[in-house]
């Protein structure tokens, strides 16, 4: 027969509850200024690359500044 240490079990359950609350708080915390800057710079870079990506896959984009090779 196996004995259960209920005091230890209670400690584990409290640790799990505490961890759950901390994770919930961390997930719902407002983004830091550094993260916001990184996010803004990332999307600016992506938007600036879209015309080149479209050109590379064969989509026409009239406002691209990338030069196309002359067809002979």
N, C-alpha and C positions, 0 to 999 in steps of 0.2 A: 504494500500500500504506500502511496506517495503522499507526503504531507505538503500542503501549500502554505507558504509564508505570506499571509494576508497583508502584513505590514509592508513587505517588499512589493507586493502586487499593487498596493495603494500608492506607493512611491512611483512606480512605473506609470500608472494611470495618470497621476498628477503631472509627471514629466511630459507625457503625450499631450495632455490638455494644454500645458504651458507652451509647448512647441507649436501646437496648432494655432494658438492665439498669436504667437510671434510671427508665424508664417503668414497668417491672414493680414496682420498689420503691415508687414513688409510688402505684400502684394498690393495693398491698397494705399500705400504711401504716395504722396505726390512725387513726380519725377524731379530729380535734382537739376540745377541749372546746367551742370556739365553734360548730363544726358540730353537735355533739350538742345544744347548747342551741337552735340554730336548728331542728333537726329535731324536737325535743320540742315547741317552741312551734308549729311548723307543724301537727303532728298534733293538738295540743290545739285549735287553731283549726278544723281540719277537722271534728273530732268535735263541736265545739260548734255547727257550722253544719248538720250533717246533718239535724236535725229540721226546720229551715226549708226546706232544699232539698227534702226529702220532701214537705212541705206544698205547696210551690210546684208540684211536678209531680203533685200529687193523691194522694199516698200518705198514709194516715192514720197518725198517730203519737200514741198516747195520752198520752205524757209531755211534750208540747211546752208551753212557756210562752207561745208566740206566740198572740195573740188572733185569733179568726176573726170575720169580719163576720157580723152577725146576718142571718138570712134572713127576709124579710118575705113 
